[in-house]
């Protein structure tokens, strides 16, 4: 559970770092958008690294990456609808469902574990 919580919070920061300037930063010079994004991303790294360290062993490396991608897309859906005011359409929902199916297959079966 700590891994999932840390991944969710870290992805909130990363989503704002990568996409937040799209709404308000158009008047900024590119260097400013990059600098602000890097500052926000630092917070993301401070949460994502511990999330992966805590989760490794409980999850395989593959599972951690797939979990992170599902969290990223889940956070982005909320961000795009609420912050960017974009509408979600059927093709996006179907795409996310396919990624959800990928996550199911990654976690539904026993992992062979990390090789030594």
C-alpha positions in Angstrom: 0.0 0.0 0.0 2.8 2.5 0.7 4.2 1.8 -2.8 0.8 2.6 -4.4 0.2 5.7 -2.4 3.7 7.1 -3.1 3.3 6.3 -6.8 0.0 8.2 -6.9 1.4 11.3 -5.2 4.5 11.2 -7.3 2.5 11.0 -10.4 0.4 13.9 -9.4 3.6 16.0 -9.2 4.9 14.6 -12.5 1.7 15.2 -14.4 1.8 18.9 -13.3 5.5 19.1 -14.2 4.9 17.7 -17.7 1.5 19.1 -18.6 0.6 21.9 -16.1 2.3 24.6 -18.2 0.0 23.8 -21.2 -2.8 25.6 -19.5 -1.1 28.6 -18.0 2.5 28.7 -19.3 2.0 29.6 -22.9 3.3 33.1 -22.3 6.4 31.8 -20.5 9.7 31.5 -22.4 10.6 27.8 -22.9 13.5 28.0 -20.4 11.0 29.1 -17.6 8.6 26.2 -18.4 11.6 23.8 -18.3 12.9 25.2 -15.0 9.5 25.2 -13.3 8.9 21.6 -14.6 12.2 20.4 -13.3 11.5 21.9 -9.9 8.2 20.1 -9.7 9.7 16.9 -11.0 12.3 16.9 -8.2 9.4 16.3 -5.8 8.2 13.5 -8.0 11.6 11.8 -7.9 11.7 12.1 -4.1 8.5 10.0 -3.9 9.0 7.7 -6.9 12.4 6.4 -5.8 11.2 5.3 -2.3 8.0 3.9 -3.9 10.0 1.6 -6.1 12.5 0.6 -3.4 9.6 -0.3 -1.1 7.8 -2.2 -3.8 10.6 -4.2 -5.2 10.5 -7.7 -3.8 6.7 -7.4 -3.2 6.4 -6.8 -7.0 8.8 -7.6 -9.8 10.5 -4.9 -11.7 8.0 -5.5 -14.6 5.1 -5.3 -12.2 6.3 -2.0 -10.7 6.6 -0.5 -14.1 3.2 -1.6 -15.2 1.7 -0.4 -12.0 3.4 3.0 -12.4 1.9 3.3 -16.0 -1.6 2.5 -14.8 -1.3 5.0 -12.0 0.1 7.6 -14.4 -2.8 7.2 -16.8 -5.3 7.2 -14.0 -3.9 10.5 -12.6 -3.7 11.9 -16.1 -7.4 11.2 -16.8 -8.4 13.2 -13.8 -5.9 16.0 -14.6 -7.0 16.2 -18.3 -10.7 16.4 -17.4 -10.5 18.7 -14.3 -7.5 20.9 -15.0 -7.2 21.0 -18.8 -11.0 20.8 -19.2 -10.7 18.2 -22.0 -13.5 15.7 -22.7 -12.8 12.0 -22.6 -14.1 10.1 -25.6 -14.9 6.5 -26.2 -11.7 5.7 -28.0 -9.6 7.0 -25.0 -11.7 4.9 -22.6 -11.2 1.8 -24.9 -7.5 2.5 -25.0 -7.4 2.7 -21.2 -9.4 -0.5 -20.9 -6.8 -2.3 -23.0 -4.0 -1.0 -20.7 -6.1 -2.2 -17.8 -6.2 -5.6 -19.4 -2.4 -5.5 -19.7 -2.1 -4.8 -16.0 -4.5 -7.7 -15.2 -2.2 -10.1 -17.1 0.9 -8.7 -15.4 -0.6 -9.3 -11.9 -2.9 -12.2 -12.3 -0.3 -14.9 -12.7 2.7 -15.8 -10.5 5.8 -13.8 -11.5 8.9 -15.8 -12.2 10.8 -13.2 -10.0 14.0 -11.4 -10.6 16.9 -13.3 -11.9 20.1 -13.4 -9.9 
